[in-house]
Amino acid sequence: MKAINLLDRNSNTAILLAGIIALIIGVGVARFVFTSLLPFMLEDYLSVGFAGILASINYVGYLSGSIFAVFIKDINTKVKFFRFGMFLCISTTLLLAISTNEIVWIVSRVLAGFGAAMALVVGSAIVMNKLSIKNKTKAMGIHFSGIGFSILVSDLIMRGSFYFNEDWQFSWLVLTIFAMIIVVYPLYILSYDKVVKQNSVKHKIDKSIFSPFVMILIFAYFCEGVGMVVQGTFLPDIINSLEGLEGFGSFTWTIVGLAGIPSCIIWMILAHKYGSVNIIMLAMFIQVIGILISALTNNIYLNLFSGVLYGGTFVGLVALFMNLGGKLALHNPVLLMGVLTTAYGIGQVLAPLYSIVLIEKYQTYEYALYLTAFIVVCGILALLFTKIFKLKRGDAYV
């Protein structure tokens, strides 16, 4: 049996490990640990309104980075921007540890969003390019499980820091140091021994790919962007705000990370067997149940289960939509995947904004959750419409 060399830049195991570590930094430390720390920051610094604004502008940064990534064709340039993204993720986390200036926080969250896009979108492209595996789809399923790991690991690091110092700024500092240490590995592995020469293949924009079915798919992904971000921003505080569940919010978020780790692989297997659209609708319906639980009951077990439903769906739905979009676009997947990402990002930007309006008006999360669930249901109904009227989907639907 051949020994695995984790320092070999061409080892598939090392490449996947480096990709997961990059996601822990870019998605966990630079984005989702904000959700873990939110209840503590709400106690003595942030208001719910400002937290919602920070979440929204973070996704503005992510959206701009995702769109920008579409136009990076050269793999060597991708490596440079990946490294720049890692720098942004770490430096902006440090800013949250040393400053409470609102302008600094706004700028840092925008830049952190852009850095997260470089880690997730560009980093994933590098991982896929470097892998020497025949079935890269399964391998990328393992890679995207890193999103679940990113939530879990960053949350555990935050929890550990509180044992030594119950100061949320100390947690940001610990997370910065942690990221500075582990970033060395992906920076080394996700690069090349020499400049890679590529033959650039240009594809004309084929407007025919934007069929009625594809337009509905884009709308559904916008709805999923809304469904993903409300719980992704406020879930721990939503749980803590329920009578009798004070203090359980952080634990629920840990469950989200655990549930997210295997979800991508499971949903992709189901999509291959039962059809992408069928499984997308199922996953979105399960997500709606998770969203409504906290609005309808304060039962501790059901609310903990809502964390399972959220973590078990949102990561998988990203993979399902991107995989289907890539297949439908045939020879120019970058274009359609870019449009899908833009629609998803717009949903992510808008959802925290309407949420803070409803939360501040009614002093409860209920109405924000009801509206979010309704929007996700609209996405499900739109996809159901394509099945009822048998809109042309192409081979990728089967």
C-alpha positions in Angstrom: 0.0 0.0 0.0 1.4 3.3 -1.1 2.1 5.8 1.8 0.3 9.1 1.6 2.6 12.1 1.5 0.6 15.1 2.8 3.5 17.4 1.7 3.2 16.3 -1.9 1.5 19.1 -3.9 0.2 16.5 -6.4 -1.3 14.1 -3.8 -5.1 14.0 -4.1 -5.4 13.5 -0.4 -3.2 16.6 0.3 -5.1 18.7 -2.2 -8.5 17.8 -0.7 -7.2 18.4 2.8 -5.8 21.8 1.8 -9.1 22.7 0.2 -11.0 21.9 3.4 -8.5 23.9 5.5 -8.9 26.8 3.1 -12.7 26.6 3.6 -12.3 26.6 7.4 -10.4 29.9 7.1 -12.5 31.5 4.3 -16.0 30.3 5.2 -15.6 29.5 8.9 -13.3 32.1 10.4 -14.1 34.9 7.9 -17.9 34.3 7.8 -19.8 31.8 9.9 -18.1 32.2 13.2 -19.7 35.7 13.2 -23.0 33.8 13.7 -21.4 31.8 16.6 -20.3 35.0 18.3 -23.4 37.0 17.5 -25.3 36.3 20.8 -22.2 37.5 22.8 -21.7 40.6 20.7 -25.3 41.5 21.0 -24.9 41.7 24.8 -22.6 44.7 24.8 -21.8 45.9 21.3 -24.0 45.1 18.4 -27.6 45.8 17.9 -29.7 43.3 15.9 -30.1 46.0 13.2 -26.4 46.6 12.8 -25.7 42.9 12.9 -28.1 42.5 10.0 -26.4 45.3 8.0 -23.0 43.7 8.6 -24.3 40.3 7.4 -25.8 41.9 4.3 -22.6 43.8 3.3 -20.6 40.7 4.0 -22.6 39.0 1.3 -22.2 42.1 -1.0 -18.4 41.4 -0.7 -18.9 37.7 -1.3 -21.2 38.4 -4.3 -18.7 40.8 -5.9 -15.9 38.4 -5.3 -17.9 35.5 -6.9 -18.7 37.6 -10.0 -15.1 38.7 -10.2 -13.9 35.1 -10.0 -15.9 34.2 -13.1 -13.6 36.4 -15.2 -10.3 34.9 -13.8 -9.4 32.5 -16.6 -5.7 31.8 -16.0 -5.0 29.2 -13.3 -1.8 31.1 -12.2 -3.8 34.2 -11.6 -6.3 32.2 -9.7 -3.5 31.1 -7.3 -2.5 34.7 -6.8 -6.1 35.8 -5.9 -6.6 32.7 -3.7 -3.6 33.8 -1.7 -4.9 37.4 -1.6 -8.2 36.1 -0.4 -6.5 34.1 2.5 -4.8 37.3 3.5 -8.0 39.3 3.5 -9.8 36.6 5.6 -7.2 36.7 8.3 -6.5 40.4 8.4 -10.2 41.4 8.5 -10.7 38.9 11.4 -7.9 40.6 13.3 -9.6 44.0 12.8 -12.7 42.7 14.6 -10.4 41.7 17.5 -8.8 45.1 17.9 -11.4 47.6 17.0 -15.1 48.4 17.7 -15.3 51.3 15.3 -18.4 50.8 13.2 -16.8 52.0 9.9 -13.9 49.6 10.4 -16.3 46.8 11.0 -18.3 47.6 7.9 -15.2 47.8 5.7 -13.8 44.6 7.2 -17.0 42.6 6.6 -17.1 43.7 2.9 -13.5 42.7 2.4 -14.0 39.4 4.4 -16.8 38.6 2.0 -14.6 39.1 -1.0 -11.9 37.0 0.7 -14.4 34.2 1.4 -15.3 34.2 -2.3 -11.7 33.8 -3.2 -11.4 30.9 -0.8 -14.6 29.1 -1.8 -15.0 29.9 -5.5 -11.4 30.4 -6.7 -10.0 27.9 -4.2 -12.4 25.2 -5.3 -11.4 25.8 -8.9 -7.8 25.3 -8.0 -8.7 22.1 -6.1 -10.6 20.8 -9.1 -7.8 21.7 -11.5 -5.1 20.0 -9.4 -7.0 16.7 -8.7 -6.0 13.8 -10.8 -9.1 11.7 -10.1 -11.3 10.3 -12.9 -14.6 11.0 -11.0 -14.0 14.6 -9.8 -17.7 15.1 -8.9 -17.4 12.7 -5.9 -14.0 14.3 -4.9 -15.5 17.7 -5.0 -18.3 16.4 -2.8 -15.7 15.6 -0.2 -14.1 19.1 -0.7 -17.5 20.9 -0.1 -18.0 18.9 3.1 -15.4 21.5 4.3 -18.2 24.0 4.6 -19.7 21.9 7.4 -16.2 21.4 8.9 -15.7 25.2 8.7 -18.8 25.8 10.8 -17.9 23.1 13.3 -14.2 23.8 13.7 -14.5 27.6 14.0 -17.3 27.2 16.5 -15.3 24.8 18.6 -12.3 27.2 18.5 -14.6 30.0 19.7 -16.0 27.9 22.5 -12.5 26.9 23.6 -11.4 30.5 23.8 -14.3 31.3 26.1 -12.8 28.9 28.7 -9.8 31.2 29.1 -11.5 34.6 28.5 -15.2 35.3 28.2 -14.5 38.3 25.9 -15.7 38.0 22.3 -12.8 40.2 21.0 -10.4 37.7 22.6 -12.2 35.0 20.5 -11.6 37.0 17.3 -7.9 37.2 18.3 -7.6 33.5 18.9 -9.3 32.7 15.6 -6.9 35.1 13.9 -3.9 33.2 15.3 -5.4 29.9 14.5 -6.0 30.9 10.9 -2.5 32.3 10.6 -1.1 28.9 11.6 -3.2 26.6 9.5 -3.1 28.9 6.3 0.5 27.8 5.7 -0.7 24.4 4.4 -3.2 25.4 1.7 -0.9 28.2 0.5 1.8 25.6 -0.1 -0.3 22.7 -1.5 -2.8 24.8 -3.6 0.0 26.2 -5.8 2.2 24.8 -8.6 5.9 24.0 -8.8 6.1 26.1 -12.0 4.0 28.4 -14.1 1.2 26.4 -15.8 0.7 27.0 -19.5 -2.9 27.0 -20.6 -4.6 27.1 -23.9 -7.4 29.6 -23.5 -10.6 28.3 -25.0 -13.2 31.1 -25.6 -16.9 30.3 -25.9 -19.4 32.7 -27.3 -22.3 33.7 -25.1 -25.1 31.3 -26.1 -28.3 33.0 -25.1 -30.2 29.8 -25.9 -29.1 28.3 -22.6 -31.4 30.7 -20.8 -34.5 28.6 -21.5 -37.7 29.1 -19.5 -36.6 26.2 -17.3 -33.2 27.8 -16.6 -34.8 31.1 -15.8 -37.0 29.3 -13.2 -33.9 27.5 -11.9 -32.2 30.9 -11.4 -35.3 32.2 -9.6 -35.4 29.2 -7.3 -31.7 29.6 -6.4 -32.5 33.3 -5.5 -35.2 31.9 -3.2 -32.7 29.5 -1.7 -30.2 32.4 -1.1 -32.9 34.0 1.0 -33.6 30.7 2.8 -30.0 30.1 3.6 -28.9 33.4 5.0 -31.6 34.2 7.7 -30.7 31.2 9.8 -27.1 31.5 8.7 -27.0 34.9 10.3 -29.4 34.8 13.3 -30.0 31.1 14.2 -28.2 31.1 17.6 -29.9 34.3 18.7 -33.3 33.0 17.4 -32.9 30.0 19.6 -31.8 32.1 22.6 -34.7 34.4 22.2 -37.2 31.6 22.7 -38.6 31.1 26.2 -36.8 28.4 28.1 -34.1 28.0 25.4 -31.7 30.7 26.6 -28.1 29.5 26.1 -29.0 26.7 23.7 -28.3 28.9 20.6 -24.6 28.2 20.5 -25.1 24.4 20.8 -27.6 24.5 18.0 -25.0 26.1 15.8 -22.5 23.3 16.6 -25.2 20.9 15.4 -25.5 22.8 12.1 -21.8 22.2 11.4 -22.0 18.5 12.2 -25.1 18.0 10.0 -23.4 20.0 7.1 -20.3 17.7 6.9 -21.9 14.7 5.2 -24.9 16.5 3.6 -23.3 17.4 0.3 -22.3 13.9 -0.5 -25.6 12.4 0.5 -27.7 14.9 -1.6 -25.5 14.4 -4.6 -26.0 10.6 -4.4 -29.7 11.1 -4.1 -29.8 13.5 -7.1 -27.9 11.0 -9.3 -30.5 8.3 -8.4 -33.8 10.3 -8.3 -33.1 13.4 -10.5 -31.7 16.8 -9.5 -34.9 18.8 -9.6 -36.8 16.3 -7.4 -34.0 16.3 -4.8 -33.6 20.1 -4.9 -37.4 20.5 -4.1 -37.1 17.9 -1.3 -34.1 19.6 0.3 -35.8 23.0 0.0 -39.0 21.6 1.6 -37.0 20.2 4.5 -35.3 23.5 4.9 -38.7 25.2 5.1 -39.7 22.9 8.0 -36.5 23.8 9.8 -37.2 27.6 9.3 -40.8 27.3 10.7 -39.9 25.2 13.7 -38.5 28.2 15.7 -41.5 30.3 14.7 -44.0 27.8 15.8 -42.6 26.1 19.0 -40.1 26.6 21.7 -39.7 22.8 22.2 -36.0 22.2 22.9 -35.7 19.0 20.9 -37.5 20.4 17.8 -35.4 23.5 17.8 -32.2 21.5 18.1 -33.5 19.4 15.2 -34.0 22.6 13.2 -30.2 23.0 13.3 -29.9 19.5 11.8 -32.4 20.4 9.0 -30.6 23.7 8.2 -27.0 22.3 8.3 -28.2 19.2 6.4 -29.7 21.2 3.5 -28.0 24.5 2.7 -24.6 23.1 1.8 -26.1 20.3 -0.3 -28.4 22.7 -2.1 -25.4 24.8 -3.2 -23.8 21.7 -4.7 -27.1 20.5 -6.3 -27.8 23.8 -8.0 -24.2 24.3 -9.2 -23.9 20.8 -10.5 -27.2 21.1 -12.4 -26.3 24.5 -13.8 -22.9 23.3 -14.9 -24.5 20.4 -16.9 -27.2 22.5 -18.4 -24.7 25.1 -19.7 -22.8 22.4 -21.6 -19.7 24.1 -23.1 -19.9 27.3 -21.1 -20.6 26.4 -17.5 -18.9 29.5 -16.1 -21.6 31.8 -17.5 -24.6 30.0 -16.1 -22.9 29.2 -12.8 -22.0 32.9 -12.6 -25.6 34.0 -13.1 -26.8 31.4 -10.6 -24.3 32.6 -8.0 -25.4 36.2 -8.7 -29.1 35.4 -8.1 -28.1 33.4 -4.9 -26.0 36.4 -3.7 -28.8 38.9 -4.3 -31.0 36.8 -2.1 -28.3 36.7 0.6 -27.9 40.5 0.5 -31.7 41.2 0.7 -32.7 38.7 3.4 -30.9 40.3 6.4 -32.2 43.7 5.4 -35.9 42.8 5.4 -35.3 40.6 8.5 -34.0 43.5 10.6 -37.0 45.7 9.6 -39.4 43.0 10.8 -37.4 42.1 13.9 -37.2 45.8 15.0 -40.8 46.4 14.3 -42.3 43.4 16.0 -39.5 42.6 18.5 -39.6 38.9 17.5 -38.0 36.8 14.8 -41.3 35.1 13.9 -42.4 37.3 11.0 -38.9 37.2 9.4 -39.0 33.4 9.6 -42.5 33.3 8.1 -41.6 35.5 5.2 -38.4 33.6 4.6 -40.3 30.2 4.6 -42.8 31.7 2.1 -40.0 32.8 -0.3 -38.4 29.4 -0.2 -41.8 27.8 -0.9 -42.1 30.1 -3.9 -38.9 28.6 -5.2 -40.3 25.1 -4.7 -43.5 25.9 -6.5 -41.6 27.4 -9.4 -39.7 24.2 -9.8 -42.9 22.2 -9.4 -44.3 24.2 -12.3 -41.5 23.0 -14.6 -42.5 19.4 -13.8 -46.2 19.9 -14.2 -45.8 21.7 -17.6 -42.9 19.5 -18.6 -40.6 22.4 -19.5 -37.5 21.2 -21.4 -34.7 20.5 -19.0 -32.1 18.7 -21.0 -30.2 15.5 -20.1 -29.0 17.0 -16.8 -32.5 16.8 -15.3 -32.5 12.9 -15.3 
